[in-house]
């Protein structure tokens, strides 16, 4: 059905405008829940985009459409006469979100990436259109089991709904439109359902409208090339990682969406690198709660300054029957913390995939080791911060982080000369990142938000991890 692309663009824009007018009339007369109105726009527009592979044969008209849609939606946000009328279709939900801006952008990017392949375009868009929208409505009206997300709360009921609809959004098209085997189709649908559900759970400020279609496209394209054995292994690993972080949740300072983000980072590390690349993030997740400084509030109550800064410590002393303190933290850290910790490692993982040079596992491991020492230093009390004992702790954290991360790596590398040299040099990289953070942390703690803190951690640890490149380039 390829008519004039300009006429097709006009039809799509007319459909968008007409739909918004109808929804505004419904909103004015019946006052339904704002989320229903918002999704009343989301679902029909998403279904409309499914026709794009047949309406357009090149990306340019789709990008023009996306640009016009973004401009129109931006006007609805800022121009008061429209903001209080048609803009209410989008603005009725009182949360900070740019989802309506990300939606047309993701459609254009996905259309370009799929290169006109209806399957690769339609399946990710179907997940975004149906799974995301219906899960949001179910979460609003029926969600009882809440979990902490980056910018609010989400519900287990909504996430389960998302998984089920994502599963069928993948499974049915693959069965009807491809020659993929039944077992492969089932496994691909389950893997994508789980992983894209995780992406939706960790998204914030409307970024799910980008994460879901683009993440779904990448996962679909890569998994379609795998056989049953490879898919089964990936499904089992995915279930194990998600199950583990949920079981481990009470022993960490990460909230629920941050833990799911950690599981996704683990999956990326394993799927792109191999099990050796999973060791560093896994060791960090398991070990850091035992290395953070613990204050026994029964013996030494927190000062007001410590209570203000060390927000991960329990609000009240947590005791067992025998009145010995238990190490259970307040789970206050969100997905920003996970991204900060993973930033350097993901950079080296990407370079490994581009170059296929296995030596990048050393700066990769060093990035996580540096983050482990920085996390421990972040747990130091602000009271008498510059005392000698804290300097001794910094040295201890540097050595402990190196031992935990690089001894397993040396064993895996069978103690080769290259691994010993790179591992020895890594001690310097950890020290650079740790000392830089220790010296600047008092200033960072005075900031009204943690944004600069997370950014500095990512920069320090990434730069510190680059030290090991000296040994790699001099081989």
C-alpha positions, 0 to 999 in steps of 0.5 A, spaced: 500 500 500 505 505 497 501 511 495 504 518 495 508 518 502 506 525 503 499 524 503 500 518 507 504 523 512 498 527 512 493 522 513 497 520 520 498 527 522 490 528 521 489 521 525 493 524 531 490 530 531 483 527 530 484 522 536 486 528 540 480 532 539 476 525 541 479 524 547 479 531 549 471 531 548 471 524 552 475 527 558 471 533 558 464 529 558 466 523 563 472 525 567 475 518 566 482 517 570 488 521 566 492 514 565 486 511 561 486 518 557 493 518 556 493 510 554 487 512 549 492 516 545 498 511 546 495 505 543 491 507 537 497 511 535 502 505 536 497 501 532 497 506 527 505 506 526 504 498 525 502 500 518 509 504 516 513 498 513 507 498 508 506 506 508 513 508 507 519 505 503 525 510 506 526 513 513 526 520 511 518 521 511 518 517 518 523 522 521 519 528 518 513 525 521 517 524 528 519 531 528 512 534 526 509 530 532 515 532 537 514 539 535 506 539 536 507 535 542 512 540 545 507 546 543 502 543 547 506 542 553 508 550 553 503 554 549 498 555 555 491 556 551 493 549 548 496 546 554 489 547 558 485 544 552 488 538 548 494 538 552 490 535 558 490 529 554 497 528 555 498 532 561 493 529 566 497 524 569 501 528 574 508 526 573 514 528 570 515 525 563 517 526 556 514 519 554 510 523 548 516 526 546 520 519 546 515 515 542 515 518 535 523 519 536 523 511 538 518 510 532 523 513 527 529 510 530 526 503 530 524 504 522 531 506 520 534 500 524 529 495 521 531 497 514 524 496 512 523 489 515 516 489 518 517 483 523 523 487 526 519 493 526 512 491 528 514 486 534 518 491 538 512 497 536 507 491 538 510 490 545 511 498 546 503 499 544 500 493 548 504 491 553 507 498 556 500 501 555 496 495 558 501 494 564 500 501 566 493 501 566 493 494 570 498 497 575 494 504 576 487 500 578 489 493 580 496 494 583 497 492 590 504 489 591 508 495 590 516 496 589 520 502 588 522 505 582 526 511 580 521 516 579 515 513 584 513 506 585 510 500 580 507 494 581 508 487 581 501 486 577 503 491 572 510 488 571 506 481 570 501 484 565 507 487 561 511 480 561 504 476 559 503 481 553 510 482 551 510 474 550 504 474 546 507 480 542 513 476 540 510 469 540 504 470 535 508 474 530 513 469 530 509 463 529 505 466 523 510 470 519 516 466 520 519 459 519 522 459 526 521 453 530 516 452 535 521 451 541 525 457 538 519 461 538 517 460 545 524 461 548 525 467 544 518 470 546 520 468 554 527 471 553 524 478 550 518 478 555 523 477 561 528 482 559 524 488 556 519 487 562 526 489 566 527 495 561 520 497 563 521 496 570 528 500 570 526 506 566 524 513 568 521 519 566 518 516 560 524 513 557 521 506 557 518 509 550 525 509 548 528 503 552 522 498 550 522 498 542 530 499 541 532 494 546 526 489 544 529 490 537 536 489 539 534 483 543 529 480 537 535 481 532 540 477 536 536 472 538 533 470 532 540 467 529 540 462 535 539 455 536 535 452 541 540 450 545 543 457 545 536 460 547 535 455 552 541 457 556 540 464 555 533 463 558 536 459 564 541 465 565 536 470 565 531 467 570 537 465 575 540 473 574 533 476 576 531 471 581 538 472 585 537 479 585 530 479 588 533 474 593 539 478 595 534 484 595 534 485 603 542 485 603 543 491 599 542 498 599 539 498 592 531 499 591 527 494 586 528 497 580 535 498 581 536 491 582 533 489 576 537 494 573 543 490 576 540 484 573 540 487 566 547 489 567 549 482 569 546 479 563 549 484 558 556 482 561 555 475 560 551 475 553 556 480 550 563 477 554 562 470 557 561 468 564 568 471 565 565 478 564 560 476 569 565 475 575 566 482 576 559 485 577 557 479 581 562 480 586 561 487 587 554 486 588 555 480 593 561 483 597 559 491 598 554 490 603 559 486 607 565 492 606 561 498 608 562 501 614 557 499 619 555 503 626 552 499 631 547 504 634 546 501 640 553 502 642 554 509 638 548 513 636 548 516 630 550 524 630 545 528 626 550 529 621 551 522 620 543 521 620 543 526 614 548 523 610 548 516 611 541 514 609 542 507 608 543 505 615 537 503 618 532 508 621 532 504 628 537 499 630 535 493 627 536 487 632 535 479 632 532 476 639 539 476 642 539 483 641 545 483 636 545 488 630 543 485 624 546 488 617 540 490 614 540 496 610 535 502 608 534 500 600 535 508 598 539 507 591 536 507 585 538 506 578 542 512 577 547 508 582 547 502 578 549 506 571 554 510 575 557 503 577 557 500 571 559 506 566 566 504 566 565 497 565 560 497 559 565 502 556 570 496 556 565 491 554 563 495 548 570 496 546 571 488 547 565 487 542 568 492 537 575 489 537 574 482 539 580 483 544 580 479 550 585 483 554 579 489 555 577 484 561 582 487 565 580 495 565 573 492 565 574 488 571 579 494 574 572 499 573 568 494 577 574 494 583 575 501 583 567 502 584 567 497 590 573 501 593 569 508 592 562 505 594 566 503 601 569 510 602 562 513 601 560 509 607 565 512 611 562 517 617 562 524 615 564 525 623 572 526 624 572 524 616 580 526 616 582 522 621 588 517 621 583 511 621 579 513 615 586 513 611 587 506 613 580 504 611 581 507 604 588 503 604 584 497 606 579 498 601 583 499 595 587 492 597 580 488 599 577 490 592 584 488 588 584 481 592 576 480 591 576 482 583 583 480 581 585 474 584 579 470 581 581 473 574 588 471 575 586 464 576 582 464 570 587 466 566 592 461 569 597 466 572 600 468 565 605 473 565 600 478 562 595 477 567 600 478 573 602 484 570 595 487 568 593 485 575 599 488 578 598 495 575 590 495 576 592 496 584 595 503 582 588 504 578 584 502 584 588 507 588 587 513 583 580 512 583 579 511 591 583 517 593 580 522 588 573 520 591 576 520 598 579 527 597 572 530 594 567 526 597 566 532 603 564 537 597 560 532 593 556 531 600 554 538 600 550 538 594 543 538 594 542 532 589 547 526 588 547 527 580 554 530 581 556 525 586 554 519 581 558 523 575 564 523 579 564 516 581 563 514 574 569 519 571 574 517 577 573 509 576 573 510 568 579 514 568 582 509 573 581 503 569 584 506 563 591 505 567 591 498 565 592 500 558 599 501 559 601 494 560 596 492 554 599 497 549 606 495 551 605 488 550 
